[in-house]
Amino acid sequence: MDVLIYVYIFIIGILFGSFCSLAIYRIPKGQDIVHTRSYCPKCNHKLAFWDMIPLFSYIFLGGKCRYCKKKINPINFLLELFSGITFILFALSIKFSVTNINVSVITYLIFGLLYIAGLFIISGIDKEKNQIQSQVLLYILVIEAIYIIYLYVVEKVNIYRYAIYFVILVILNLFNILYYRKKVKNNYTLEILILLIEMVMFTYEVCTGYTIAVALVAIAIKLIISKINQKRKKYVKIDKKMQKRIPFGFYLSICNIIVLIITNMIIFYR
């Protein structure tokens, strides 16, 4: 029975991964992500149902568009696969099973997966565009607000800690949307701060602290590898991509997912 549950969770994961791929592509362009049908970014042909089955359509089509025969970005396939695996790992980390099903565990699973989906979108956009979209930060804030209400009403949890962070987040988001958006196109530092506070709200201070530490180590390793590769070249070619700022949002989001899963395992399996 548990196998069927995890197969279902994997399917949900790859569906979310497919949606995240769409959101990562469309949100920076200001395009609708709900009502507009999926289309090939190369030939703009609207895709049929059989062209949009997560994982399988990419495999059966040989990684090419059915209509223009141009290659589909393999990142989409990898994101769907990674999303499905991550959803399974999160469920495993909280010992989700037939014998462990209750309202508290199911609720944490649902909101945890919705939170992770938001981090997927943030990491994908930041990796490609070096920006964090306020719409996605707002989505995570709404998810956390609903979860806090549940904790207060059903679990009878003391929410003073959540309330303080929530008020700070609301102020920062309003400040970002109403003021900074008018002054600058992208206030990256403020958005990173908002992201970190949202991480603290959902994964607590210790987990967020480890997230920052792991992210900094990952960034340091990436920079060292880049420097080594540059020294091996006979000449240094100026690359516009190398001139971009470090995508802190990408590293923080991925590391937070990893640390959250590990933390859950320590808590639920001790």
PyRosetta script that sets phi, psi and omega in degrees:
from pyrosetta import init, pose_from_sequence

init()
pose = pose_from_sequence("MDVLIYVYIFIIGILFGSFCSLAIYRIPKGQDIVHTRSYCPKCNHKLAFWDMIPLFSYIFLGGKCRYCKKKINPINFLLELFSGITFILFALSIKFSVTNINVSVITYLIFGLLYIAGLFIISGIDKEKNQIQSQVLLYILVIEAIYIIYLYVVEKVNIYRYAIYFVILVILNLFNILYYRKKVKNNYTLEILILLIEMVMFTYEVCTGYTIAVALVAIAIKLIISKINQKRKKYVKIDKKMQKRIPFGFYLSICNIIVLIITNMIIFYR")
pose.set_psi(1, -40.9)
pose.set_omega(1, 178.7)
pose.set_phi(2, -62.1)
pose.set_psi(2, -34.0)
pose.set_omega(2, 179.4)
pose.set_phi(3, -62.0)
pose.set_psi(3, -43.7)
pose.set_omega(3, 179.6)
pose.set_phi(4, -63.9)
pose.set_psi(4, -39.2)
pose.set_omega(4, 178.5)
pose.set_phi(5, -61.1)
pose.set_psi(5, -44.2)
pose.set_omega(5, -177.8)
pose.set_phi(6, -73.9)
pose.set_psi(6, -27.8)
pose.set_omega(6, 172.6)
pose.set_phi(7, -65.0)
pose.set_psi(7, -42.1)
pose.set_omega(7, 178.5)
pose.set_phi(8, -64.0)
pose.set_psi(8, -41.8)
pose.set_omega(8, 178.5)
pose.set_phi(9, -63.9)
pose.set_psi(9, -39.4)
pose.set_omega(9, 178.0)
pose.set_phi(10, -63.1)
pose.set_psi(10, -42.4)
pose.set_omega(10, 178.9)
pose.set_phi(11, -62.4)
pose.set_psi(11, -43.9)
pose.set_omega(11, 176.5)
pose.set_phi(12, -60.1)
pose.set_psi(12, -40.4)
pose.set_omega(12, -179.6)
pose.set_phi(13, -61.5)
pose.set_psi(13, -45.7)
pose.set_omega(13, -178.4)
pose.set_phi(14, -71.6)
pose.set_psi(14, -28.9)
pose.set_omega(14, 174.9)
pose.set_phi(15, -66.9)
pose.set_psi(15, -43.0)
pose.set_omega(15, 176.0)
pose.set_phi(16, -63.6)
pose.set_psi(16, -38.8)
pose.set_omega(16, 178.4)
pose.set_phi(17, -61.2)
pose.set_psi(17, -40.3)
pose.set_omega(17, 177.9)
pose.set_phi(18, -63.9)
pose.set_psi(18, -43.1)
pose.set_omega(18, 178.6)
pose.set_phi(19, -65.8)
pose.set_psi(19, -38.8)
pose.set_omega(19, 179.0)
pose.set_phi(20, -63.0)
pose.set_psi(20, -39.1)
pose.set_omega(20, 176.9)
pose.set_phi(21, -59.4)
pose.set_psi(21, -43.8)
pose.set_omega(21, 178.5)
pose.set_phi(22, -63.4)
pose.set_psi(22, -44.9)
pose.set_omega(22, -178.4)
pose.set_phi(23, -64.9)
pose.set_psi(23, -40.6)
pose.set_omega(23, -180.0)
pose.set_phi(24, -62.2)
pose.set_psi(24, -35.8)
pose.set_omega(24, -179.3)
pose.set_phi(25, -78.3)
pose.set_psi(25, -40.8)
pose.set_omega(25, -170.4)
pose.set_phi(26, -89.5)
pose.set_psi(26, -37.0)
pose.set_omega(26, -174.3)
pose.set_phi(27, -57.2)
pose.set_psi(27, -47.2)
pose.set_omega(27, 178.5)
pose.set_phi(28, -61.8)
pose.set_psi(28, -24.6)
pose.set_omega(28, 179.8)
pose.set_phi(29, -87.6)
pose.set_psi(29, -4.2)
pose.set_omega(29, -179.1)
pose.set_phi(30, 74.0)
pose.set_psi(30, 22.4)
pose.set_omega(30, -178.3)
pose.set_phi(31, -91.8)
pose.set_psi(31, 155.2)
pose.set_omega(31, 179.0)
pose.set_phi(32, -68.0)
pose.set_psi(32, 137.3)
pose.set_omega(32, -178.8)
pose.set_phi(33, -111.3)
pose.set_psi(33, 2.2)
pose.set_omega(33, -175.9)
pose.set_phi(34, -113.3)
pose.set_psi(34, -51.3)
pose.set_omega(34, -171.3)
pose.set_phi(35, -94.2)
pose.set_psi(35, -31.2)
pose.set_omega(35, -177.3)
pose.set_phi(36, -74.3)
pose.set_psi(36, 130.6)
pose.set_omega(36, -179.5)
pose.set_phi(37, -65.6)
pose.set_psi(37, 151.1)
pose.set_omega(37, 178.5)
pose.set_phi(38, -66.8)
pose.set_psi(38, 147.1)
pose.set_omega(38, -179.3)
pose.set_phi(39, -145.5)
pose.set_psi(39, 160.7)
pose.set_omega(39, 177.7)
pose.set_phi(40, -74.3)
pose.set_psi(40, 126.0)
pose.set_omega(40, -179.3)
pose.set_phi(41, -68.2)
pose.set_psi(41, -13.8)
pose.set_omega(41, -178.8)
pose.set_phi(42, -89.8)
pose.set_psi(42, -47.3)
pose.set_omega(42, -176.9)
pose.set_phi(43, -112.1)
pose.set_psi(43, -3.6)
pose.set_omega(43, 178.4)
pose.set_phi(44, 64.8)
pose.set_psi(44, 14.0)
pose.set_omega(44, 178.0)
pose.set_phi(45, -74.0)
pose.set_psi(45, 132.5)
pose.set_omega(45, 178.3)
pose.set_phi(46, -67.3)
pose.set_psi(46, 135.2)
pose.set_omega(46, -174.3)
pose.set_phi(47, -86.3)
pose.set_psi(47, 143.0)
pose.set_omega(47, 175.3)
pose.set_phi(48, -82.1)
pose.set_psi(48, 169.9)
pose.set_omega(48, -178.8)
pose.set_phi(49, -56.7)
pose.set_psi(49, -42.3)
pose.set_omega(49, -176.8)
pose.set_phi(50, -69.6)
pose.set_psi(50, -14.4)
pose.set_omega(50, 178.1)
pose.set_phi(51, -87.2)
pose.set_psi(51, -7.5)
pose.set_omega(51, -171.4)
pose.set_phi(52, -119.7)
pose.set_psi(52, 13.5)
pose.set_omega(52, 177.8)
pose.set_phi(53, -73.1)
pose.set_psi(53, 117.9)
pose.set_omega(53, -176.6)
pose.set_phi(54, -53.4)
pose.set_psi(54, 138.0)
pose.set_omega(54, 179.5)
pose.set_phi(55, 69.5)
pose.set_psi(55, -56.7)
pose.set_omega(55, -170.5)
pose.set_phi(56, -68.4)
pose.set_psi(56, -39.7)
pose.set_omega(56, 179.5)
pose.set_phi(57, -62.0)
pose.set_psi(57, -41.1)
pose.set_omega(57, 179.2)
pose.set_phi(58, -62.0)
pose.set_psi(58, -42.9)
pose.set_omega(58, -178.7)
pose.set_phi(59, -67.2)
pose.set_psi(59, -49.7)
pose.set_omega(59, -176.1)
pose.set_phi(60, -67.7)
pose.set_psi(60, -29.4)
pose.set_omega(60, 179.3)
pose.set_phi(61, -88.3)
pose.set_psi(61, 1.6)
pose.set_omega(61, 179.1)
pose.set_phi(62, 66.2)
pose.set_psi(62, 27.4)
pose.set_omega(62, 178.6)
pose.set_phi(63, 72.9)
pose.set_psi(63, 19.2)
pose.set_omega(63, -179.0)
pose.set_phi(64, -127.7)
pose.set_psi(64, 153.4)
pose.set_omega(64, 176.2)
pose.set_phi(65, -67.4)
pose.set_psi(65, 136.3)
pose.set_omega(65, 179.9)
pose.set_phi(66, -63.5)
pose.set_psi(66, -26.4)
pose.set_omega(66, -170.7)
pose.set_phi(67, -98.8)
pose.set_psi(67, -48.0)
pose.set_omega(67, -177.9)
pose.set_phi(68, -102.0)
pose.set_psi(68, -7.1)
pose.set_omega(68, 177.1)
pose.set_phi(69, 65.2)
pose.set_psi(69, 13.5)
pose.set_omega(69, 176.8)
pose.set_phi(70, -85.4)
pose.set_psi(70, 154.2)
pose.set_omega(70, -175.0)
pose.set_phi(71, -66.9)
pose.set_psi(71, 139.7)
pose.set_omega(71, 174.8)
pose.set_phi(72, -88.7)
pose.set_psi(72, 138.5)
pose.set_omega(72, 179.8)
pose.set_phi(73, -57.6)
pose.set_psi(73, 118.3)
pose.set_omega(73, -178.5)
pose.set_phi(74, -64.5)
pose.set_psi(74, -15.0)
pose.set_omega(74, 177.7)
pose.set_phi(75, -59.3)
pose.set_psi(75, -36.0)
pose.set_omega(75, 179.1)
pose.set_phi(76, -61.3)
pose.set_psi(76, -44.9)
pose.set_omega(76, 178.4)
pose.set_phi(77, -62.8)
pose.set_psi(77, -44.6)
pose.set_omega(77, -178.4)
pose.set_phi(78, -65.8)
pose.set_psi(78, -37.8)
pose.set_omega(78, 179.1)
pose.set_phi(79, -66.2)
pose.set_psi(79, -40.8)
pose.set_omega(79, 177.6)
pose.set_phi(80, -62.7)
pose.set_psi(80, -44.9)
pose.set_omega(80, 179.5)
pose.set_phi(81, -64.9)
pose.set_psi(81, -46.5)
pose.set_omega(81, -179.5)
pose.set_phi(82, -62.5)
pose.set_psi(82, -38.1)
pose.set_omega(82, 179.1)
pose.set_phi(83, -64.5)
pose.set_psi(83, -45.0)
pose.set_omega(83, 178.6)
pose.set_phi(84, -61.4)
pose.set_psi(84, -44.1)
pose.set_omega(84, 179.8)
pose.set_phi(85, -65.3)
pose.set_psi(85, -41.8)
pose.set_omega(85, -179.6)
pose.set_phi(86, -63.9)
pose.set_psi(86, -40.7)
pose.set_omega(86, 178.1)
pose.set_phi(87, -61.2)
pose.set_psi(87, -41.0)
pose.set_omega(87, 178.3)
pose.set_phi(88, -65.3)
pose.set_psi(88, -45.0)
pose.set_omega(88, -179.1)
pose.set_phi(89, -62.6)
pose.set_psi(89, -38.5)
pose.set_omega(89, 178.5)
pose.set_phi(90, -64.9)
pose.set_psi(90, -43.5)
pose.set_omega(90, 178.3)
pose.set_phi(91, -63.2)
pose.set_psi(91, -41.5)
pose.set_omega(91, 177.3)
pose.set_phi(92, -64.5)
pose.set_psi(92, -35.7)
pose.set_omega(92, -176.5)
pose.set_phi(93, -65.3)
pose.set_psi(93, -23.7)
pose.set_omega(93, 178.6)
pose.set_phi(94, -106.2)
pose.set_psi(94, 15.5)
pose.set_omega(94, 177.7)
pose.set_phi(95, 56.9)
pose.set_psi(95, 42.0)
pose.set_omega(95, -179.2)
pose.set_phi(96, -71.4)
pose.set_psi(96, 119.5)
pose.set_omega(96, -179.2)
pose.set_phi(97, -157.2)
pose.set_psi(97, 173.9)
pose.set_omega(97, -179.8)
pose.set_phi(98, -59.7)
pose.set_psi(98, -37.4)
pose.set_omega(98, -177.9)
pose.set_phi(99, -81.0)
pose.set_psi(99, -7.1)
pose.set_omega(99, -175.3)
pose.set_phi(100, -121.3)
pose.set_psi(100, 18.5)
pose.set_omega(100, -177.8)
pose.set_phi(101, -84.5)
pose.set_psi(101, 121.9)
pose.set_omega(101, 171.7)
pose.set_phi(102, -150.5)
pose.set_psi(102, 171.6)
pose.set_omega(102, -175.1)
pose.set_phi(103, -58.8)
pose.set_psi(103, -42.1)
pose.set_omega(103, -177.4)
pose.set_phi(104, -63.2)
pose.set_psi(104, -47.0)
pose.set_omega(104, -178.5)
pose.set_phi(105, -67.3)
pose.set_psi(105, -43.9)
pose.set_omega(105, -179.9)
pose.set_phi(106, -62.1)
pose.set_psi(106, -42.6)
pose.set_omega(106, -179.6)
pose.set_phi(107, -64.1)
pose.set_psi(107, -44.8)
pose.set_omega(107, 179.3)
pose.set_phi(108, -63.6)
pose.set_psi(108, -38.3)
pose.set_omega(108, 178.0)
pose.set_phi(109, -62.1)
pose.set_psi(109, -48.0)
pose.set_omega(109, -177.5)
pose.set_phi(110, -61.6)
pose.set_psi(110, -51.5)
pose.set_omega(110, -177.3)
pose.set_phi(111, -70.7)
pose.set_psi(111, -31.5)
pose.set_omega(111, 176.2)
pose.set_phi(112, -64.0)
pose.set_psi(112, -42.7)
pose.set_omega(112, 179.7)
pose.set_phi(113, -69.2)
pose.set_psi(113, -37.5)
pose.set_omega(113, 176.9)
pose.set_phi(114, -65.5)
pose.set_psi(114, -38.1)
pose.set_omega(114, 177.3)
pose.set_phi(115, -64.6)
pose.set_psi(115, -44.7)
pose.set_omega(115, 179.2)
pose.set_phi(116, -63.0)
pose.set_psi(116, -40.0)
pose.set_omega(116, 178.2)
pose.set_phi(117, -59.7)
pose.set_psi(117, -39.8)
pose.set_omega(117, 177.0)
pose.set_phi(118, -62.9)
pose.set_psi(118, -39.7)
pose.set_omega(118, 178.2)
pose.set_phi(119, -67.0)
pose.set_psi(119, -35.0)
pose.set_omega(119, 175.8)
pose.set_phi(120, -58.4)
pose.set_psi(120, -47.2)
pose.set_omega(120, -177.8)
pose.set_phi(121, -65.3)
pose.set_psi(121, -43.3)
pose.set_omega(121, 178.8)
pose.set_phi(122, -60.7)
pose.set_psi(122, -46.5)
pose.set_omega(122, -177.9)
pose.set_phi(123, -64.5)
pose.set_psi(123, -40.9)
pose.set_omega(123, -178.8)
pose.set_phi(124, -65.1)
pose.set_psi(124, -45.2)
pose.set_omega(124, -179.7)
pose.set_phi(125, -67.7)
pose.set_psi(125, -42.3)
pose.set_omega(125, -178.4)
pose.set_phi(126, -65.9)
pose.set_psi(126, -37.2)
pose.set_omega(126, 179.5)
pose.set_phi(127, -64.8)
pose.set_psi(127, -39.0)
pose.set_omega(127, -176.3)
pose.set_phi(128, -86.6)
pose.set_psi(128, -39.3)
pose.set_omega(128, -170.0)
pose.set_phi(129, -114.0)
pose.set_psi(129, -6.6)
pose.set_omega(129, -176.3)
pose.set_phi(130, 56.5)
pose.set_psi(130, 46.1)
pose.set_omega(130, 177.1)
pose.set_phi(131, -153.6)
pose.set_psi(131, 153.5)
pose.set_omega(131, 177.5)
pose.set_phi(132, -114.9)
pose.set_psi(132, 123.1)
pose.set_omega(132, -175.9)
pose.set_phi(133, -79.6)
pose.set_psi(133, 129.3)
pose.set_omega(133, -179.6)
pose.set_phi(134, -64.2)
pose.set_psi(134, -27.9)
pose.set_omega(134, 179.0)
pose.set_phi(135, -63.3)
pose.set_psi(135, -38.5)
pose.set_omega(135, -179.2)
pose.set_phi(136, -73.4)
pose.set_psi(136, -38.2)
pose.set_omega(136, 175.3)
pose.set_phi(137, -61.6)
pose.set_psi(137, -38.8)
pose.set_omega(137, 178.3)
pose.set_phi(138, -66.9)
pose.set_psi(138, -38.7)
pose.set_omega(138, 176.7)
pose.set_phi(139, -58.1)
pose.set_psi(139, -47.7)
pose.set_omega(139, 179.8)
pose.set_phi(140, -63.2)
pose.set_psi(140, -39.0)
pose.set_omega(140, 178.8)
pose.set_phi(141, -61.7)
pose.set_psi(141, -41.9)
pose.set_omega(141, 178.8)
pose.set_phi(142, -64.6)
pose.set_psi(142, -44.3)
pose.set_omega(142, 178.1)
pose.set_phi(143, -57.8)
pose.set_psi(143, -45.2)
pose.set_omega(143, -179.1)
pose.set_phi(144, -67.7)
pose.set_psi(144, -36.9)
pose.set_omega(144, 178.9)
pose.set_phi(145, -62.6)
pose.set_psi(145, -44.1)
pose.set_omega(145, 179.0)
pose.set_phi(146, -64.2)
pose.set_psi(146, -40.8)
pose.set_omega(146, 179.7)
pose.set_phi(147, -65.7)
pose.set_psi(147, -38.3)
pose.set_omega(147, 177.5)
pose.set_phi(148, -63.5)
pose.set_psi(148, -42.0)
pose.set_omega(148, 177.8)
pose.set_phi(149, -60.9)
pose.set_psi(149, -42.6)
pose.set_omega(149, 177.4)
pose.set_phi(150, -60.6)
pose.set_psi(150, -46.6)
pose.set_omega(150, -179.1)
pose.set_phi(151, -59.7)
pose.set_psi(151, -38.6)
pose.set_omega(151, -178.0)
pose.set_phi(152, -73.8)
pose.set_psi(152, -44.8)
pose.set_omega(152, -174.6)
pose.set_phi(153, -77.8)
pose.set_psi(153, -45.1)
pose.set_omega(153, -173.8)
pose.set_phi(154, -94.7)
pose.set_psi(154, -50.3)
pose.set_omega(154, -175.4)
pose.set_phi(155, -83.7)
pose.set_psi(155, -10.6)
pose.set_omega(155, -179.2)
pose.set_phi(156, 57.3)
pose.set_psi(156, 37.0)
pose.set_omega(156, -178.7)
pose.set_phi(157, -83.0)
pose.set_psi(157, 143.6)
pose.set_omega(157, 174.9)
pose.set_phi(158, -68.4)
pose.set_psi(158, 119.3)
pose.set_omega(158, -173.0)
pose.set_phi(159, -108.3)
pose.set_psi(159, 17.0)
pose.set_omega(159, 179.6)
pose.set_phi(160, -59.0)
pose.set_psi(160, -42.1)
pose.set_omega(160, 179.3)
pose.set_phi(161, -60.2)
pose.set_psi(161, -47.5)
pose.set_omega(161, 179.4)
pose.set_phi(162, -63.0)
pose.set_psi(162, -40.3)
pose.set_omega(162, -176.3)
pose.set_phi(163, -62.8)
pose.set_psi(163, -41.4)
pose.set_omega(163, -179.9)
pose.set_phi(164, -62.4)
pose.set_psi(164, -49.0)
pose.set_omega(164, 179.7)
pose.set_phi(165, -64.6)
pose.set_psi(165, -37.3)
pose.set_omega(165, -178.3)
pose.set_phi(166, -64.7)
pose.set_psi(166, -43.3)
pose.set_omega(166, 178.4)
pose.set_phi(167, -62.3)
pose.set_psi(167, -43.0)
pose.set_omega(167, 178.1)
pose.set_phi(168, -60.7)
pose.set_psi(168, -43.0)
pose.set_omega(168, -179.5)
pose.set_phi(169, -64.6)
pose.set_psi(169, -43.0)
pose.set_omega(169, 179.7)
pose.set_phi(170, -60.9)
pose.set_psi(170, -44.0)
pose.set_omega(170, 179.4)
pose.set_phi(171, -62.6)
pose.set_psi(171, -46.7)
pose.set_omega(171, -179.3)
pose.set_phi(172, -64.1)
pose.set_psi(172, -40.4)
pose.set_omega(172, 179.7)
pose.set_phi(173, -65.8)
pose.set_psi(173, -42.9)
pose.set_omega(173, 177.5)
pose.set_phi(174, -64.0)
pose.set_psi(174, -42.2)
pose.set_omega(174, 178.3)
pose.set_phi(175, -61.0)
pose.set_psi(175, -40.3)
pose.set_omega(175, -179.1)
pose.set_phi(176, -68.8)
pose.set_psi(176, -44.5)
pose.set_omega(176, -175.3)
pose.set_phi(177, -75.1)
pose.set_psi(177, -44.7)
pose.set_omega(177, -172.6)
pose.set_phi(178, -85.1)
pose.set_psi(178, -28.5)
pose.set_omega(178, -175.5)
pose.set_phi(179, -109.6)
pose.set_psi(179, -61.4)
pose.set_omega(179, -172.8)
pose.set_phi(180, -65.6)
pose.set_psi(180, -33.8)
pose.set_omega(180, -179.7)
pose.set_phi(181, -64.2)
pose.set_psi(181, -24.6)
pose.set_omega(181, 178.1)
pose.set_phi(182, -82.8)
pose.set_psi(182, -26.6)
pose.set_omega(182, -176.3)
pose.set_phi(183, -89.5)
pose.set_psi(183, -45.1)
pose.set_omega(183, -179.4)
pose.set_phi(184, -133.4)
pose.set_psi(184, 153.9)
pose.set_omega(184, -178.8)
pose.set_phi(185, -71.4)
pose.set_psi(185, -32.3)
pose.set_omega(185, -174.2)
pose.set_phi(186, -150.8)
pose.set_psi(186, 103.1)
pose.set_omega(186, 178.0)
pose.set_phi(187, -92.6)
pose.set_psi(187, 85.4)
pose.set_omega(187, -170.8)
pose.set_phi(188, -63.4)
pose.set_psi(188, -41.7)
pose.set_omega(188, -177.0)
pose.set_phi(189, -62.1)
pose.set_psi(189, -45.0)
pose.set_omega(189, 179.4)
pose.set_phi(190, -64.4)
pose.set_psi(190, -39.4)
pose.set_omega(190, -179.1)
pose.set_phi(191, -68.9)
pose.set_psi(191, -34.0)
pose.set_omega(191, 174.4)
pose.set_phi(192, -64.5)
pose.set_psi(192, -40.7)
pose.set_omega(192, 178.0)
pose.set_phi(193, -62.2)
pose.set_psi(193, -43.5)
pose.set_omega(193, 177.7)
pose.set_phi(194, -61.7)
pose.set_psi(194, -43.5)
pose.set_omega(194, 179.2)
pose.set_phi(195, -60.7)
pose.set_psi(195, -43.5)
pose.set_omega(195, -179.8)
pose.set_phi(196, -63.5)
pose.set_psi(196, -41.1)
pose.set_omega(196, 178.9)
pose.set_phi(197, -66.6)
pose.set_psi(197, -37.1)
pose.set_omega(197, 176.4)
pose.set_phi(198, -64.9)
pose.set_psi(198, -36.2)
pose.set_omega(198, 175.8)
pose.set_phi(199, -65.4)
pose.set_psi(199, -41.1)
pose.set_omega(199, 178.4)
pose.set_phi(200, -61.8)
pose.set_psi(200, -41.0)
pose.set_omega(200, -179.1)
pose.set_phi(201, -61.1)
pose.set_psi(201, -42.7)
pose.set_omega(201, -174.3)
pose.set_phi(202, -90.9)
pose.set_psi(202, -36.2)
pose.set_omega(202, -174.0)
pose.set_phi(203, -110.7)
pose.set_psi(203, 2.8)
pose.set_omega(203, 177.9)
pose.set_phi(204, 72.4)
pose.set_psi(204, 167.3)
pose.set_omega(204, -171.0)
pose.set_phi(205, -65.0)
pose.set_psi(205, -45.2)
pose.set_omega(205, -176.5)
pose.set_phi(206, -62.9)
pose.set_psi(206, -46.5)
pose.set_omega(206, -179.6)
pose.set_phi(207, -62.3)
pose.set_psi(207, -40.8)
pose.set_omega(207, 179.1)
pose.set_phi(208, -67.8)
pose.set_psi(208, -37.1)
pose.set_omega(208, 176.9)
pose.set_phi(209, -61.1)
pose.set_psi(209, -44.7)
pose.set_omega(209, 176.6)
pose.set_phi(210, -64.7)
pose.set_psi(210, -35.4)
pose.set_omega(210, 178.2)
pose.set_phi(211, -60.0)
pose.set_psi(211, -47.4)
pose.set_omega(211, 179.7)
pose.set_phi(212, -61.3)
pose.set_psi(212, -43.9)
pose.set_omega(212, -178.7)
pose.set_phi(213, -62.9)
pose.set_psi(213, -46.8)
pose.set_omega(213, -179.5)
pose.set_phi(214, -65.4)
pose.set_psi(214, -39.8)
pose.set_omega(214, 179.2)
pose.set_phi(215, -62.8)
pose.set_psi(215, -42.0)
pose.set_omega(215, 179.2)
pose.set_phi(216, -64.8)
pose.set_psi(216, -39.1)
pose.set_omega(216, 176.7)
pose.set_phi(217, -63.8)
pose.set_psi(217, -44.5)
pose.set_omega(217, 179.5)
pose.set_phi(218, -61.9)
pose.set_psi(218, -41.6)
pose.set_omega(218, 178.5)
pose.set_phi(219, -64.9)
pose.set_psi(219, -42.2)
pose.set_omega(219, 179.4)
pose.set_phi(220, -61.4)
pose.set_psi(220, -44.0)
pose.set_omega(220, 178.6)
pose.set_phi(221, -62.4)
pose.set_psi(221, -43.2)
pose.set_omega(221, 179.2)
pose.set_phi(222, -61.2)
pose.set_psi(222, -42.7)
pose.set_omega(222, -179.7)
pose.set_phi(223, -66.8)
pose.set_psi(223, -39.2)
pose.set_omega(223, 178.3)
pose.set_phi(224, -63.6)
pose.set_psi(224, -44.4)
pose.set_omega(224, 179.1)
pose.set_phi(225, -62.7)
pose.set_psi(225, -41.4)
pose.set_omega(225, 179.1)
pose.set_phi(226, -62.5)
pose.set_psi(226, -42.0)
pose.set_omega(226, 179.1)
pose.set_phi(227, -64.3)
pose.set_psi(227, -41.8)
pose.set_omega(227, 179.0)
pose.set_phi(228, -62.9)
pose.set_psi(228, -43.6)
pose.set_omega(228, 179.9)
pose.set_phi(229, -64.2)
pose.set_psi(229, -36.5)
pose.set_omega(229, 178.7)
pose.set_phi(230, -67.1)
pose.set_psi(230, -39.2)
pose.set_omega(230, -179.2)
pose.set_phi(231, -69.3)
pose.set_psi(231, -27.9)
pose.set_omega(231, 179.3)
pose.set_phi(232, -72.9)
pose.set_psi(232, -21.8)
pose.set_omega(232, -179.9)
pose.set_phi(233, -77.4)
pose.set_psi(233, 149.6)
pose.set_omega(233, -179.7)
pose.set_phi(234, -72.8)
pose.set_psi(234, -27.0)
pose.set_omega(234, 178.0)
pose.set_phi(235, -141.8)
pose.set_psi(235, 155.8)
pose.set_omega(235, -180.0)
pose.set_phi(236, -98.5)
pose.set_psi(236, 117.6)
pose.set_omega(236, 179.1)
pose.set_phi(237, -99.1)
pose.set_psi(237, 128.3)
pose.set_omega(237, -179.5)
pose.set_phi(238, -73.5)
pose.set_psi(238, 120.6)
pose.set_omega(238, -178.9)
pose.set_phi(239, -115.5)
pose.set_psi(239, 126.6)
pose.set_omega(239, -179.2)
pose.set_phi(240, -60.2)
pose.set_psi(240, -33.4)
pose.set_omega(240, 179.3)
pose.set_phi(241, -64.9)
pose.set_psi(241, -34.7)
pose.set_omega(241, -179.7)
pose.set_phi(242, -71.6)
pose.set_psi(242, -20.6)
pose.set_omega(242, -179.5)
pose.set_phi(243, -83.1)
pose.set_psi(243, -8.9)
pose.set_omega(243, 177.7)
pose.set_phi(244, -67.2)
pose.set_psi(244, 155.1)
pose.set_omega(244, 175.7)
pose.set_phi(245, -73.4)
pose.set_psi(245, 159.8)
pose.set_omega(245, -179.2)
pose.set_phi(246, -65.2)
pose.set_psi(246, 130.8)
pose.set_omega(246, 179.8)
pose.set_phi(247, -77.2)
pose.set_psi(247, 78.2)
pose.set_omega(247, -178.0)
pose.set_phi(248, -58.7)
pose.set_psi(248, -36.7)
pose.set_omega(248, 179.9)
pose.set_phi(249, -60.8)
pose.set_psi(249, -39.0)
pose.set_omega(249, 178.5)
pose.set_phi(250, -62.5)
pose.set_psi(250, -51.4)
pose.set_omega(250, -178.4)
pose.set_phi(251, -64.6)
pose.set_psi(251, -41.8)
pose.set_omega(251, 179.8)
pose.set_phi(252, -63.8)
pose.set_psi(252, -42.4)
pose.set_omega(252, -178.1)
pose.set_phi(253, -65.3)
pose.set_psi(253, -48.7)
pose.set_omega(253, -179.3)
pose.set_phi(254, -64.4)
pose.set_psi(254, -44.1)
pose.set_omega(254, -179.2)
pose.set_phi(255, -67.0)
pose.set_psi(255, -34.4)
pose.set_omega(255, 178.9)
pose.set_phi(256, -66.5)
pose.set_psi(256, -38.1)
pose.set_omega(256, 176.9)
pose.set_phi(257, -63.4)
pose.set_psi(257, -45.6)
pose.set_omega(257, -179.3)
pose.set_phi(258, -63.4)
pose.set_psi(258, -48.4)
pose.set_omega(258, -178.9)
pose.set_phi(259, -64.4)
pose.set_psi(259, -38.7)
pose.set_omega(259, 179.2)
pose.set_phi(260, -61.7)
pose.set_psi(260, -45.2)
pose.set_omega(260, 179.8)
pose.set_phi(261, -63.8)
pose.set_psi(261, -44.1)
pose.set_omega(261, 179.3)
pose.set_phi(262, -64.1)
pose.set_psi(262, -42.4)
pose.set_omega(262, 179.0)
pose.set_phi(263, -62.3)
pose.set_psi(263, -43.2)
pose.set_omega(263, 177.0)
pose.set_phi(264, -58.4)
pose.set_psi(264, -43.2)
pose.set_omega(264, 180.0)
pose.set_phi(265, -61.9)
pose.set_psi(265, -40.3)
pose.set_omega(265, 179.9)
pose.set_phi(266, -64.4)
pose.set_psi(266, -41.4)
pose.set_omega(266, -177.1)
pose.set_phi(267, -73.6)
pose.set_psi(267, -47.5)
pose.set_omega(267, -172.8)
pose.set_phi(268, -82.3)
pose.set_psi(268, -19.5)
pose.set_omega(268, -177.1)
pose.set_phi(269, -106.5)
pose.set_psi(269, 3.3)
pose.set_omega(269, -178.7)
pose.set_phi(270, -77.5)
pose.dump_pdb("model.pdb")
